[in-house]
Amino acid sequence: MALHSAKAHSGDQILPFRESLLAMLGLAFVIMLVGLDSTVVGTALPTIVAELHGFDLYGWVATSYLLTSVITVPIFGRLGDYYGRKPFVVASIVLFTCASMLCGIADNMLWLVIGRGFQGIGGGMLVGTAMTCIPDLFPGPRVRLRWQVLMSTGFGISTAVGPSLGGFLTQNWGWRWVFFVNLPIGILSLFFVWNFLPHLRHTDHDAKIRIDWQGSLLIAASLGCLQLFVEMLPKHGMSFGMLLLFVFSLAAFYALWKWEHHTAQPILPFNLLYHPRLWALFLLSLLSGFVMFSLMLYAPLLYQGGFGLSPQEAGLLITPLVACIMIGSISNGRIITRIKNPTTMLTIGYGLLAVACVGVVISGRATSHGVIACFMLAGGLGLGYILPNLTIFIQEEAGREHLGIATALMQSLRMIGSMLGTAITGTLINHMYASGVRQALNADQSGAWLPSFADPQILVSHVMQTTVLSHLTDAGNLHGPALLAAARDALISAIHTGVGVAVVVALFAIWLVRRVPPPRLREKLD
């Protein structure tokens, strides 16, 4: 396939309609691959943890993916600027699909976490390159908004069917199929990308590229230590080891800050973070990741562990959240070019996302499924108004010169926000659940049974419930069902508090939107 220089093309669209459609179909299947994986795994995760016996690593199934993605997104964003995006999109599809197979055959939680880390490398390559192909193909932002509907549709379809599909596969075929399902989509996306996505480059062939490996290692060290500190602090307290971990994280971040100001091509360009027209957008991207993952990862646990629903029922409740991302994105594309200040859509989006989080906080076992679905619908519309607009606004403000790294930085910050949301919300939930269960058991003078109820996986696994209740009955304790109900109440209260943090973050994001300058939607990228 021929290599093209993007400089040779002009106008709002560099390819004819048919070629553009086929190329965008390839990218849409790539986005479907990532979107489907993120939603089917969330629904299946409580069951996975119950079978593999490792609730302590519940958050790490998501965190290991996010941590490796954070590192690889900016690396391949910059490599794509130099070598062209297509080779890395192809490689990432192969890696992501193979890593999915590795996750599917995992026989313990550690293996699964490692497999998710490899998935994160492939996912980071996908996000760092595939998303940036769109402004390559469509330099004009108004044309790009129309074509981006296809991407939103692909993402919306995958995320719409993801929760229900994850619940169906988990309940009927076993949780391993939530990873094996990536194989046919990976093959389909590889076919379209290989045959129809043009290979474009924006730099001269003899220009030199330097990869900031030192910066990558410092990012991994600072975020990895911070993640460990947040998750282990409730269990170990502020011991000397915990203090050392926190100090090391701060030291690694300070070293990163110093290094990135002196290296020629930083992986984390602080000058972009400080840019007066970009800093608020980057911070909003981080906040969107925090709220989105707090909602999408722990709402299924609430519905399955707290309310006692099956994976399939929980998946159906989550479906409106992810399905309406597509609806929100499509309607956003029609509205955004017709209003005076496009940032209004961000305000509405974060407002709807806050409503969805409030809905989770006030939901109980008696709340009707229709009401829960309405709250989820509001969250999906909100994300549909947030995600595409942040991408367009940042790409327009950054311009052609910083297109790849700015897009990658936005995605990285969203993933960092997702890591923080997963860690902080998850740590708070774990701590409050353990405290609530301990109080309930002590009040019933059944404190000796704490090890059986300490792990919330008992609330998801019917096999574990039957076993523990049988042991309680054999020991002469007839309060087993009441203790199980108390454990569910403790989990519901813990998740309500954890997601309540996301409500505060969403409200802060609404205030922060006021600091975003009205975006300049130029006819095409400079």
C-alpha positions in Angstrom: 0.0 0.0 0.0 1.2 3.4 -0.9 2.5 5.8 1.7 1.0 9.3 1.5 2.0 12.6 2.9 -0.9 14.4 4.5 0.6 17.7 3.4 -0.3 16.8 -0.2 -4.0 16.9 0.6 -6.2 19.8 1.2 -9.8 20.6 1.9 -12.1 19.2 4.6 -11.8 15.6 3.4 -8.8 14.0 1.9 -10.5 10.9 0.4 -13.6 10.4 -1.8 -16.8 9.4 0.0 -16.5 5.6 -0.6 -12.9 5.4 0.5 -13.6 7.5 3.5 -16.6 5.3 4.4 -14.5 2.1 4.2 -11.6 3.6 6.2 -14.0 4.9 8.9 -15.7 1.5 9.1 -12.3 0.0 9.9 -11.8 2.6 12.7 -15.3 2.1 13.9 -14.7 -1.7 14.3 -11.5 -0.8 16.2 -13.5 1.4 18.6 -16.1 -1.3 18.9 -13.3 -3.7 20.0 -12.3 -1.3 22.9 -15.9 -0.4 23.8 -17.2 -3.9 23.9 -14.3 -5.1 26.1 -14.8 -2.2 28.6 -18.5 -3.0 29.1 -18.7 -6.8 29.0 -15.8 -7.1 31.5 -17.5 -4.7 34.0 -20.7 -6.8 34.1 -18.8 -10.1 34.4 -16.3 -8.8 36.9 -18.2 -9.7 40.1 -18.7 -13.3 38.8 -15.0 -13.5 37.7 -13.8 -12.4 41.2 -16.2 -14.9 42.9 -14.8 -17.8 40.8 -11.1 -16.9 40.9 -11.3 -15.8 44.6 -9.5 -12.5 44.7 -11.6 -9.5 45.7 -8.4 -7.7 46.8 -7.5 -7.5 43.1 -11.0 -6.4 42.0 -9.9 -2.9 41.1 -6.6 -4.1 39.6 -8.5 -5.9 36.8 -9.3 -2.4 35.5 -6.2 -0.6 36.9 -3.6 -2.8 35.3 -5.3 -2.1 31.9 -5.4 1.6 32.6 -1.9 1.9 33.9 -0.3 0.3 30.9 -2.6 2.3 28.6 -1.5 5.5 30.2 2.1 4.8 29.3 1.5 3.6 25.8 -1.0 6.1 24.6 1.4 9.1 24.4 4.3 7.0 23.1 2.4 5.7 20.1 0.6 9.0 19.7 4.0 10.5 19.0 5.3 7.6 16.9 2.1 7.8 14.8 2.9 11.5 14.2 6.2 10.4 12.7 5.7 7.0 11.1 2.0 7.2 10.3 -0.8 5.7 12.3 -1.7 2.6 10.3 1.2 0.3 11.2 0.5 0.9 14.9 -3.3 0.4 14.5 -2.6 -3.0 12.8 -0.2 -4.0 15.5 -2.5 -2.9 18.3 -5.4 -4.9 17.0 -3.3 -8.1 16.9 -1.9 -7.5 20.4 -5.2 -6.6 21.9 -6.9 -9.7 20.5 -4.1 -12.0 21.6 -4.1 -10.5 25.1 -7.9 -11.1 25.2 -7.3 -14.8 24.6 -4.7 -14.8 27.4 -7.3 -13.2 29.8 -9.9 -15.8 28.7 -7.7 -18.8 29.8 -6.6 -17.2 33.1 -7.0 -19.6 36.1 -6.2 -17.1 38.9 -6.7 -13.4 39.5 -2.9 -12.6 39.2 -2.9 -14.1 35.7 -6.0 -12.2 34.8 -4.4 -8.9 36.0 -1.3 -9.5 34.0 -3.4 -10.4 30.9 -5.3 -7.1 31.3 -2.0 -5.3 31.5 -1.1 -6.7 28.1 -4.5 -5.7 26.9 -3.8 -2.2 28.1 -0.7 -2.0 26.0 -2.8 -2.9 22.9 -5.6 -0.6 24.0 -3.2 2.3 24.5 -1.8 1.8 21.0 -5.4 1.7 19.7 -6.4 4.9 21.5 -3.2 6.7 20.8 -3.4 6.1 17.0 -6.9 5.2 15.9 -8.6 8.3 17.4 -6.0 10.5 15.7 -6.7 9.0 12.3 -9.9 10.9 12.1 -8.5 14.5 11.9 -6.0 13.0 9.4 -8.8 11.9 7.2 -11.0 15.0 7.8 -9.0 18.2 8.5 -12.2 20.3 8.6 -13.9 20.1 12.0 -17.4 20.5 10.8 -17.0 17.6 8.3 -15.2 15.6 11.1 -18.1 16.1 13.4 -20.4 14.5 10.9 -18.1 11.6 10.2 -17.4 11.1 13.9 -21.0 10.0 14.3 -19.9 6.8 12.6 -17.3 6.3 15.4 -19.9 7.2 18.0 -22.3 4.7 16.5 -19.7 1.9 16.6 -18.8 2.8 20.2 -22.5 3.1 21.0 -23.5 -0.3 19.5 -20.6 -2.1 21.3 -21.3 -0.5 24.6 -25.1 -0.9 24.2 -24.9 -4.6 23.7 -21.8 -5.0 26.0 -23.5 -5.2 29.5 -26.3 -7.4 28.3 -24.0 -9.6 26.3 -21.6 -9.8 29.2 -24.4 -10.9 31.5 -25.7 -13.4 29.0 -22.3 -14.9 28.3 -21.4 -15.0 32.0 -24.7 -16.6 33.0 -25.0 -19.1 30.1 -21.5 -19.8 28.7 -19.2 -18.7 31.5 -17.2 -15.5 32.1 -14.3 -16.5 29.8 -16.4 -15.8 26.8 -16.5 -12.1 27.6 -12.8 -12.1 26.5 -13.1 -14.7 23.7 -15.8 -12.5 22.0 -13.1 -10.1 21.1 -11.6 -12.5 18.5 -14.2 -12.1 15.7 -14.4 -8.4 16.1 -10.6 -8.2 16.1 -10.4 -10.1 12.8 -13.1 -7.9 11.2 -11.4 -4.7 12.3 -8.0 -6.0 11.1 -9.5 -6.7 7.6 -10.9 -3.2 7.1 -7.9 -1.4 8.5 -5.4 -3.4 6.5 -7.3 -2.9 3.3 -8.8 0.5 3.4 -7.1 2.8 6.0 -4.5 5.0 4.1 -1.0 5.3 5.5 -0.5 9.0 6.1 2.5 10.8 7.5 2.8 14.4 8.7 6.6 14.6 9.1 9.5 14.5 6.7 11.1 11.2 6.2 14.5 12.3 7.5 13.2 14.0 10.6 14.4 12.5 13.9 12.1 11.0 16.5 13.0 10.5 20.1 11.0 8.4 22.5 10.9 9.7 26.1 11.5 6.3 27.7 12.8 7.9 30.9 9.5 9.9 31.2 7.5 6.7 30.6 9.3 4.9 33.4 8.7 7.8 35.8 5.0 8.0 34.9 4.7 4.2 35.6 6.6 4.6 38.9 4.6 7.6 40.1 1.2 6.3 39.2 1.9 2.7 40.1 3.1 3.6 43.6 0.2 6.0 44.1 -2.2 3.3 43.1 -0.7 0.8 45.6 -0.7 3.5 48.3 -4.4 4.3 47.9 -5.5 0.6 47.8 -3.2 -0.6 50.7 -3.6 2.3 53.1 -6.9 1.2 54.6 -5.5 -2.3 55.3 -2.1 -1.3 56.6 -2.6 2.2 57.9 0.1 4.9 57.7 3.0 2.5 58.4 6.6 3.3 57.5 6.2 1.2 54.4 3.1 3.1 53.3 4.8 6.4 54.0 7.8 5.3 51.9 5.5 4.3 49.1 3.8 7.7 49.1 7.1 9.6 49.3 8.5 7.5 46.4 5.4 8.4 44.3 5.9 12.1 45.0 9.6 11.8 44.2 8.9 10.1 40.9 6.4 12.7 39.9 8.8 15.5 40.8 11.6 13.8 38.8 9.1 13.5 35.9 8.2 17.2 36.1 11.9 18.2 36.1 12.8 15.8 33.3 9.9 16.7 31.0 11.0 20.4 31.1 14.4 19.6 29.8 13.9 16.7 27.3 13.5 17.6 23.6 10.3 15.5 23.0 8.6 14.9 26.3 6.0 12.2 26.7 4.0 14.5 29.0 4.4 18.0 27.6 3.7 20.3 30.5 3.7 23.3 28.2 0.4 22.0 26.7 -1.0 21.3 30.2 -0.3 24.9 31.1 -1.7 26.3 27.9 -4.4 28.9 28.8 -6.9 27.5 26.3 -6.2 23.9 27.0 -5.5 23.3 30.7 -9.2 23.3 31.7 -10.1 20.9 28.9 -7.4 18.5 30.0 -8.5 18.6 33.6 -12.1 18.0 32.5 -10.9 14.9 30.6 -9.3 13.6 33.8 -12.5 14.3 35.8 -14.7 12.6 33.1 -12.6 9.4 33.5 -13.0 9.6 37.3 -16.7 9.8 37.2 -17.3 7.4 34.2 -15.3 4.5 35.7 -16.7 5.0 39.2 -20.1 4.6 37.7 -19.5 1.9 35.1 -17.3 -0.4 37.4 -19.2 -0.2 40.6 -22.9 0.1 39.5 -22.8 -3.6 38.3 -21.4 -4.6 41.7 -24.2 -2.7 43.4 -26.9 -4.4 41.3 -25.4 -7.9 41.6 -23.9 -7.9 45.1 -26.2 -5.4 46.8 -29.5 -6.0 45.1 -29.0 -9.7 44.4 -29.7 -9.5 40.7 -28.3 -11.9 38.1 -25.4 -10.8 35.8 -27.9 -10.7 32.9 -30.4 -8.5 34.9 -27.6 -6.2 36.0 -26.4 -5.9 32.4 -29.8 -4.9 31.2 -29.9 -2.1 33.8 -26.5 -0.8 32.7 -27.4 -0.9 29.0 -29.1 2.5 28.9 -25.9 4.1 30.3 -23.7 2.9 27.5 -26.3 2.8 24.7 -27.2 6.4 25.1 -23.6 7.5 24.6 -24.2 6.9 20.9 -27.6 8.8 21.0 -25.9 11.7 22.9 -23.0 11.9 20.4 -25.4 11.9 17.4 -27.6 14.6 18.8 -24.5 16.5 19.9 -23.2 16.6 16.3 -26.5 18.3 15.2 -26.6 20.8 18.0 -23.0 21.8 18.6 -22.7 23.8 15.3 -26.0 25.6 15.8 -25.3 27.2 19.2 -23.4 30.3 20.0 -21.1 28.8 22.8 -20.4 25.1 22.2 -19.1 24.7 25.8 -22.8 24.7 26.9 -23.0 21.1 25.8 -20.2 20.2 28.3 -22.2 21.9 31.1 -25.3 19.9 30.1 -23.2 16.7 29.8 -21.6 16.9 33.3 -25.0 17.8 34.7 -26.6 14.7 33.3 -23.6 12.6 34.5 -24.0 14.0 38.0 -27.7 13.1 37.9 -26.8 9.5 37.0 -24.4 9.3 40.0 -27.0 10.7 42.3 -29.4 8.0 40.9 -27.0 5.3 42.0 -26.6 6.9 45.4 -30.3 7.0 46.2 -31.2 3.6 44.6 -32.2 0.8 46.9 -33.5 -2.7 46.5 -37.0 -1.3 46.4 -36.2 1.1 43.6 -38.0 0.1 40.4 -35.8 -1.0 37.5 -37.5 1.6 35.3 -36.3 4.4 37.5 -32.7 3.0 37.6 -32.7 2.7 33.8 -33.8 6.4 33.5 -30.8 7.5 35.7 -28.5 5.4 33.6 -30.0 6.9 30.4 -29.2 10.4 31.7 -25.6 9.3 32.4 -25.2 7.9 28.8 -26.5 11.1 27.2 -24.2 13.1 29.4 -21.1 11.1 28.3 -22.3 11.5 24.7 -22.2 15.3 25.1 -18.8 15.2 26.9 -16.5 12.8 25.2 -16.7 13.9 21.5 -16.6 17.6 22.4 -13.5 17.3 24.6 -11.8 15.6 21.7 -12.8 18.2 19.1 -12.1 21.2 21.3 -8.6 19.9 22.3 -7.7 19.0 18.7 -8.8 22.4 17.4 -6.9 24.4 20.1 -3.7 22.3 19.8 -3.5 22.6 16.0 -1.8 20.3 13.5 1.6 20.5 15.1 0.5 19.0 18.4 -2.4 17.0 17.1 -1.1 13.5 18.0 0.4 14.3 21.4 -2.5 16.5 22.5 -5.1 13.8 21.6 -2.9 11.2 23.3 -2.5 13.4 26.3 -6.2 13.9 26.6 -6.8 10.1 26.5 -4.0 9.5 29.0 -5.5 12.0 31.4 -8.9 10.4 31.1 -7.2 7.0 31.9 -5.4 8.6 34.9 -8.8 9.9 36.1 -10.2 6.4 35.6 -7.4 4.9 37.7 -8.0 7.5 40.4 -11.7 6.9 40.3 -11.3 3.1 40.5 -8.7 3.3 43.3 -10.3 6.0 45.5 -13.9 4.7 45.0 -12.9 1.1 45.3 -10.7 1.6 48.4 -13.6 3.6 50.1 -16.1 0.8 49.2 -13.8 -2.0 50.5 -13.1 -0.2 53.8 -16.7 0.7 54.5 -18.0 -2.7 53.6 -15.6 -4.4 55.9 -16.5 -2.0 58.7 -20.2 -2.5 58.1 -20.0 -6.3 58.0 -17.9 -6.4 61.2 -20.5 -4.3 63.1 -23.4 -6.4 61.9 -21.7 -9.7 62.9 -20.6 -8.3 66.3 -24.1 -7.1 67.0 -25.4 -10.7 66.3 -22.5 -12.1 68.4 -21.3 -13.9 65.2 -17.9 -12.2 64.9 -16.2 -15.6 64.4 -17.8 -15.8 61.0 -16.2 -12.5 59.7 -13.8 -14.4 57.4 -16.8 -15.9 55.5 -18.4 -12.5 54.9 -15.3 -10.2 54.7 -15.1 -10.7 50.9 -18.1 -9.3 49.0 -17.8 -12.1 46.5 -20.1 -14.1 48.7 -22.9 -11.7 47.7 -22.4 -12.6 44.0 -21.6 -16.3 44.2 -24.7 -18.5 44.9 -22.4 -21.5 45.5 -20.5 -19.6 48.3 -23.7 -18.4 49.8 -25.1 -21.9 50.0 -21.9 -23.3 51.5 -21.6 -20.6 54.2 -25.3 -20.8 55.1 -25.0 -24.6 55.4 -22.0 -24.2 57.7 -23.9 -21.7 59.9 -26.9 -24.0 60.2 -24.6 -26.9 61.1 -23.0 -24.8 63.8 -26.4 -24.0 65.3 -26.6 -20.4 64.0 -30.0 -19.9 62.3 -29.4 -16.2 61.5 -27.6 -16.9 58.2 -30.1 -15.3 55.9 -30.3 -12.2 58.2 -26.5 -12.0 58.2 -26.4 -12.2 54.4 -29.0 -9.4 54.2 -26.9 -7.3 56.6 -23.8 -7.9 54.4 -25.8 -6.7 51.4 -26.9 -3.6 53.2 -23.3 -2.9 54.1 -22.2 -3.2 50.5 -25.1 -1.0 49.3 -24.1 1.7 51.9 -20.5 1.5 50.9 -21.2 1.8 47.2 -23.5 4.7 47.8 -20.7 6.5 49.6 -18.1 5.7 47.0 -20.2 6.9 44.1 -21.1 10.0 46.2 -17.5 11.0 45.7 -18.1 10.9 41.9 -21.1 13.2 42.4 -18.9 15.8 44.0 -16.3 15.4 41.1 -19.1 15.9 38.5 -20.3 19.0 40.2 -16.8 20.4 40.3 -16.5 19.7 36.5 -19.7 21.7 35.9 -18.1 24.7 37.6 -14.8 24.1 35.7 -16.5 24.3 32.3 -17.0 28.0 33.0 -13.2 28.4 32.7 -13.1 26.9 29.2 -12.7 29.6 26.5 -15.3 29.4 23.7 -13.6 27.0 21.2 -12.6 28.2 17.8 -14.0 25.7 15.3 -11.8 26.5 12.2 -12.6 25.2 8.8 -9.6 22.9 8.9 -6.6 22.2 11.1 -3.6 24.5 10.6 
